[in-house]
Amino acid sequence: MIWIFDIIILVFLVVTALISLQVKDLLSAAMIFGVYSFLMCLLWSGMGAVDVAFTEAAVGAGVSAVFLISTVLRTKRRSSD
């Protein structure tokens, strides 16, 4: 039963990776990156590596995603030139 859970997460990981490569909007790409990191956290915890999963959740899905989204929101869409 657990291997079905792993396969579902791996399929979602591949789908989010492909979507993040294809999307043109930077804000959407940053949010998809956060989803990807959260899915990696689920995969690590499913494999029993709870310390790695906790670090991935805190750094990957938490801090990095927030920094990327805040950076995208603080930049201008058009240049003033």
Backbone as CSV, one residue per row, in Angstrom:
resi,resn,N_x,N_y,N_z,CA_x,CA_y,CA_z,C_x,C_y,C_z
1,MET,0.821,-1.199,0.000,0.000,0.000,0.000,0.862,1.259,0.000
2,ILE,1.997,1.215,0.677,2.868,2.382,0.737,3.483,2.681,-0.620
3,TRP,3.792,1.680,-1.412,4.415,1.918,-2.713,3.467,2.643,-3.651
4,ILE,2.167,2.483,-3.470,1.201,3.244,-4.279,1.296,4.735,-3.927
5,PHE,1.441,5.024,-2.640,1.620,6.400,-2.180,2.890,7.015,-2.779
6,ASP,3.969,6.241,-2.801,5.226,6.722,-3.372,5.105,6.990,-4.868
7,ILE,4.431,6.110,-5.580,4.262,6.303,-7.020,3.405,7.529,-7.319
8,ILE,2.362,7.730,-6.542,1.513,8.911,-6.740,2.309,10.187,-6.506
9,ILE,3.116,10.228,-5.452,3.937,11.416,-5.178,4.966,11.620,-6.279
10,LEU,5.585,10.547,-6.754,6.566,10.675,-7.831,5.929,11.197,-9.118
11,VAL,4.717,10.762,-9.425,4.016,11.277,-10.609,3.731,12.768,-10.438
12,PHE,3.259,13.162,-9.244,3.014,14.586,-8.994,4.309,15.395,-9.058
13,LEU,5.434,14.815,-8.603,6.719,15.508,-8.678,7.121,15.775,-10.127
14,VAL,6.976,14.776,-10.967,7.322,14.953,-12.380,6.403,15.978,-13.032
15,VAL,5.121,15.933,-12.707,4.164,16.884,-13.289,4.486,18.308,-12.851
16,THR,4.766,18.521,-11.560,5.089,19.876,-11.104,6.412,20.366,-11.684
17,ALA,7.377,19.476,-11.857,8.653,19.880,-12.460,8.436,20.306,-13.910
18,LEU,7.648,19.561,-14.658,7.383,19.928,-16.050,6.570,21.214,-16.153
19,ILE,5.609,21.375,-15.267,4.814,22.610,-15.280,5.679,23.813,-14.944
20,SER,6.573,23.668,-13.963,7.423,24.809,-13.591,8.374,25.188,-14.711
21,LEU,8.753,24.239,-15.555,9.604,24.560,-16.693,8.823,25.228,-17.825
22,GLN,7.550,24.947,-17.939,6.752,25.451,-19.048,6.062,26.776,-18.754
23,VAL,5.850,27.105,-17.504,5.097,28.315,-17.161,5.945,29.557,-17.454
24,LYS,5.293,30.600,-17.918,6.002,31.834,-18.282,6.006,32.881,-17.175
25,ASP,5.032,32.819,-16.271,4.922,33.802,-15.201,5.840,33.411,-14.040
26,LEU,6.645,34.352,-13.564,7.601,34.057,-12.497,6.919,33.768,-11.168
27,LEU,5.816,34.449,-10.889,5.103,34.204,-9.640,4.527,32.792,-9.616
28,SER,3.983,32.363,-10.720,3.458,30.994,-10.799,4.583,29.978,-10.656
29,ALA,5.713,30.252,-11.260,6.853,29.337,-11.147,7.344,29.243,-9.705
30,ALA,7.344,30.351,-8.988,7.775,30.338,-7.590,6.802,29.549,-6.717
31,MET,5.507,29.685,-6.980,4.531,28.930,-6.209,4.596,27.439,-6.528
32,ILE,4.826,27.106,-7.784,4.956,25.704,-8.162,6.214,25.111,-7.546
33,PHE,7.265,25.909,-7.421,8.471,25.458,-6.733,8.178,25.115,-5.280
34,GLY,7.324,25.902,-4.627,6.921,25.595,-3.250,6.149,24.291,-3.163
35,VAL,5.284,24.048,-4.134,4.544,22.780,-4.174,5.497,21.613,-4.399
36,TYR,6.469,21.800,-5.279,7.467,20.764,-5.540,8.241,20.434,-4.261
37,SER,8.638,21.444,-3.521,9.380,21.213,-2.279,8.516,20.505,-1.244
38,PHE,7.227,20.849,-1.197,6.335,20.167,-0.269,6.167,18.693,-0.642
39,LEU,6.072,18.406,-1.935,5.975,17.016,-2.370,7.253,16.246,-2.059
40,MET,8.398,16.908,-2.183,9.654,16.268,-1.798,9.671,15.971,-0.299
41,CYS,9.096,16.873,0.486,8.994,16.649,1.927,8.154,15.406,2.213
42,LEU,7.044,15.247,1.506,6.220,14.051,1.684,6.967,12.786,1.274
43,LEU,7.736,12.880,0.210,8.495,11.719,-0.249,9.574,11.332,0.755
44,TRP,10.285,12.301,1.293,11.318,12.012,2.291,10.704,11.402,3.544
45,SER,9.567,11.931,3.970,8.948,11.372,5.176,8.403,9.974,4.910
46,GLY,7.948,9.699,3.710,7.498,8.359,3.369,8.629,7.347,3.363
47,MET,9.844,7.813,3.070,10.997,6.926,3.072,11.608,6.771,4.464
48,GLY,11.075,7.506,5.433,11.566,7.363,6.805,12.637,8.350,7.194
49,ALA,12.999,9.268,6.318,14.020,10.273,6.625,13.330,11.531,7.150
50,VAL,12.906,11.463,8.406,12.106,12.541,8.981,12.918,13.819,9.141
51,ASP,14.203,13.715,9.471,15.026,14.904,9.635,15.221,15.634,8.306
52,VAL,15.403,14.885,7.235,15.542,15.499,5.911,14.205,16.101,5.468
53,ALA,13.111,15.415,5.773,11.782,15.931,5.424,11.485,17.231,6.167
54,PHE,11.851,17.288,7.438,11.631,18.509,8.211,12.461,19.666,7.659
55,THR,13.700,19.396,7.289,14.551,20.437,6.705,14.007,20.891,5.361
56,GLU,13.536,19.959,4.549,12.956,20.308,3.250,11.697,21.155,3.421
57,ALA,10.886,20.817,4.416,9.674,21.591,4.666,10.007,22.994,5.146
58,ALA,10.984,23.101,6.031,11.316,24.411,6.588,12.039,25.295,5.587
59,VAL,13.019,24.729,4.901,13.844,25.532,4.000,13.267,25.581,2.597
60,GLY,12.973,24.427,2.030,12.520,24.367,0.645,11.132,24.922,0.441
61,ALA,10.155,24.371,1.144,8.776,24.799,0.955,8.466,26.070,1.733
62,GLY,9.216,26.347,2.771,8.925,27.509,3.602,9.698,28.750,3.215
63,VAL,10.936,28.796,3.614,11.741,30.011,3.483,12.055,30.344,2.024
64,SER,12.502,29.365,1.253,12.875,29.637,-0.143,11.679,30.088,-0.976
65,ALA,10.547,29.430,-0.791,9.356,29.812,-1.545,8.895,31.223,-1.165
66,VAL,8.943,31.547,0.105,8.547,32.891,0.544,9.505,33.938,-0.007
67,PHE,10.803,33.663,0.017,11.775,34.604,-0.540,11.575,34.801,-2.036
68,LEU,11.340,33.719,-2.767,11.122,33.840,-4.213,9.855,34.615,-4.523
69,ILE,8.778,34.329,-3.831,7.514,35.029,-4.079,7.627,36.497,-3.708
70,SER,8.270,36.812,-2.581,8.412,38.216,-2.197,9.330,38.971,-3.158
71,THR,10.341,38.313,-3.694,11.217,38.955,-4.671,10.470,39.240,-5.963
72,VAL,9.672,38.301,-6.406,8.900,38.512,-7.632,7.885,39.632,-7.437
73,LEU,7.262,39.692,-6.273,6.263,40.735,-6.027,6.888,42.123,-5.897
74,ARG,8.150,42.200,-5.482,8.802,43.501,-5.317,9.440,44.016,-6.599
75,THR,9.531,43.196,-7.616,10.079,43.657,-8.891,8.967,44.234,-9.749
76,LYS,9.360,45.107,-10.673,8.392,45.730,-11.571,8.266,44.894,-12.824
77,ARG,7.080,44.922,-13.414,6.844,44.167,-14.638,7.480,44.859,-15.847
78,ARG,7.475,46.145,-15.851,8.019,46.918,-16.975,9.175,47.778,-16.487
79,SER,10.141,48.003,-17.348,11.252,48.864,-16.976,10.849,50.327,-17.150
80,SER,11.531,51.206,-16.469,11.212,52.629,-16.541,12.026,53.341,-17.607
81,ASP,12.740,52.621,-18.444,13.570,53.228,-19.491,12.742,53.769,-20.627
